[in-house]
Amino acid sequence: MVFEFLKRRRRRRLRARPFLKEWLKLIQRHVVFFHKLPAFDRAELLGHIQVFLAEKRFEGCGGFVITDEVRVTIATQACLLLLHRDTDYFPGLLTILVYPLTYMVEEKRQVGEHVWQEGTVSRLGETGRRMGSLVLSWGAVKHGAADPSDGKNVVLHEFAHQLDFENQAADGVPALATREQQLAWSKVMTSEFASLRAADETGIPTLLDTYGATDPTEFFAVSVEAFFERPHALRAYHPKLYAELQSYFQQDPVEYSAEQTSATS
Ligand SMILES: [Zn+2]
């Protein structure tokens, strides 16, 4: 397709553009994992950031003003998910809305078979398959960028949802190339999700955030956070889950993670 050809050419040119020194300084100052990446990954990442920033729109909400620091800090973390893969740069996503801290939403949640609870809840981020947008709290984004190994990262979480949507369904399964990969993925994820649910019900401490027990979609997003932020622990305690994520992302975060590990592990 002509359109596809032009899009690829435009992106190739964007990736090859010299990266702005001011942007690089912002990344070096605010995004801790960047320093740990091998040099060739850093170069690839900067290319993806150029495409991302050229294609996605940012909007400040609740009086928040979008600056280069905001754009670059979000783009750097989101583009970590794109390294080493031939991707379409989160195709369903057009706009990133940023609030200063947490933001409040009206939510109706089912607490029993016929019982619904309504109320205002605070959120750090959200996105949806048909939203075309992704919402983030700048406070949470900054915290995620400054601490790359606490297992929590709102940008990785929300953009993982965007990857989940790429195969047209919000089901915890990203676009996988072959039927074999889909089968292997589904086998591992089903059993890992069931154990997280069981642990959540019995109150056993877990490496994965028990928010992942909500449904397979959240399970995927929470696993992605752990994969990039606690890779040593995830590989040790959930080797099959780690292997599936490693094969999908074509990355081994153990190699560059800032995660503190004991001398014996
Ligand atoms: Zn989520």
Residues whose N, C-alpha, C, O or C-beta is under 5 A from the ligand:
A	BS01	ZN	E218 A221
